[in-house]
Amino acid sequence: MKNIKLCFIISLTIILFSCSKNEPISMRWDLTGCSNPWDDHFSLDTFSTDSYNAGIYNFLTEEGIAVNNIKSEFDSSKVELCYACHCKTGTIIIINISTKNRKKLKKLVTNNQFDLSFY
C-alpha cells in the first residue's frame, strides 16, 4: 500500500510540473474590415503583411502581452463578401504567445457587438 501511495504522489508531481505557463500557444484572429482590436492604435505608411504584423506586435506589446511571433495566412473559405466592419477578409492573424498571456489577449475583445474573439 505504501508503494502505491508513493507511486501516486510521484506521478502527480510529474504531471503538475510538466505543465508550464510559459509553453507557447498560437491564438488566431479572423481579420475584419475594421473591427480588429488594434485598428485604432496604429497607422501604416505602407501596406505590407510584414509591416501590418509589426504594428500588431507593437500594439500587443504596449498592452503588456509578450509576443513570440506573428504571422498571417489566407483562408478563402472565411471570406465574407461585404463591406461592413465586421466582415471577415479571409486573412487569419496567428499570434504565438506563452500560455500565461492567453487571458490578457482574450480580454482585448471581451465587449464587442459582433461576437469576434481570439480562438
N, C-alpha and C positions, 0 to 999 in steps of 0.2 A: 504493500500500500504506500509506503514511503517513497518507493521508486516512481510510482505513478504520479504522486503529487509533485515530486521534483521534476519529472519529465514535463508535466503540465506547466509548471512555473517557467521552466527554461523555454518551452515552446511559445508561451505567451509573451515572454520578454523579447524573444527574437522577432515575433510578429509586430509588437509595438514599436521597436526601434528600427524596423525595416521601412516603416512609413515615414517619409520626411516631408516637411512643409516646403523644402527647397527643391523638390523634384519639379522639373519643368513640365508644363502642360500647355497645350495650344487651345486658345479660345478663338472663336470665329465670329465675324460680324458681316452680315449681308449689307453691302454698301447701298445707300439710298440716294435719291436725287439731292436731298438737302436736310435729312433728319438724322445725321450722324452726330455723335456726341462732340466731336472735335471741329465741326463746321464753323462755329463762331470764334474759334480760338486761334486760327492762323489763316494766312493768305499766301498764295503761291505766286512767285514771279513767272515761273514756267511750269507747265503741267507735264510731269513725267511720273511714272509709277514710283521711282526711287525718291523723288522729292516729296511726293504725297505721303509715302510711308515714313519718311524722315519727319514730316510735320506731325504725323500721328505719334511717332516715337517721342518727339519733344512735348507734345500735349500730355501724354500719359506720364512722362517723367515729371512734369510740373504738377501733376495730380498725385504724385507720391507712389506711382506704380513702377517698379523696376522691370524693365522690358529686356528680354534676351535678344529677340529679333522680331521683325515684322516682314511679312511677305504677302503677296496678293496672287489670287488665281481667278480665272473666269469660268463660270458655270452657266452655260446658255439656258439650262432648264430653270434658272432662277430669275431670268429677265422678265420684268413686268413692263409691258408696253403702255406706259402712261407717263405724264409729266408732273404728277403730284410729288410733293417732297418725300412721301413715304414709299414711293415706288422703288423697287429693287432694280439695280442696274445689271446684276449678274456677276459683279465683282465681289469676291469674298476676301476680306481682310483677315489674315491669320496672325494672331499676336501670341508669341511664345513668352510666357511668364512663369514665375515659380508659383507653386500651389498656394502659398500664403497670400498672394496678391489677387487671387480669384474673386474674393468678396468685394474688394475695392473696385475691381474692373466692372463687376456686375452692378455696383451701386451707381455708376456713372449714368445709367439709363433706367433707374427704378420708376420714375414717373414720366412716362411718355404716352401720348394719346394713341399711338399706333401699335402698341404692344411689341416694340422692337427690343431685342435683347442679344447679349452675347451668349453663344452656345458652345 
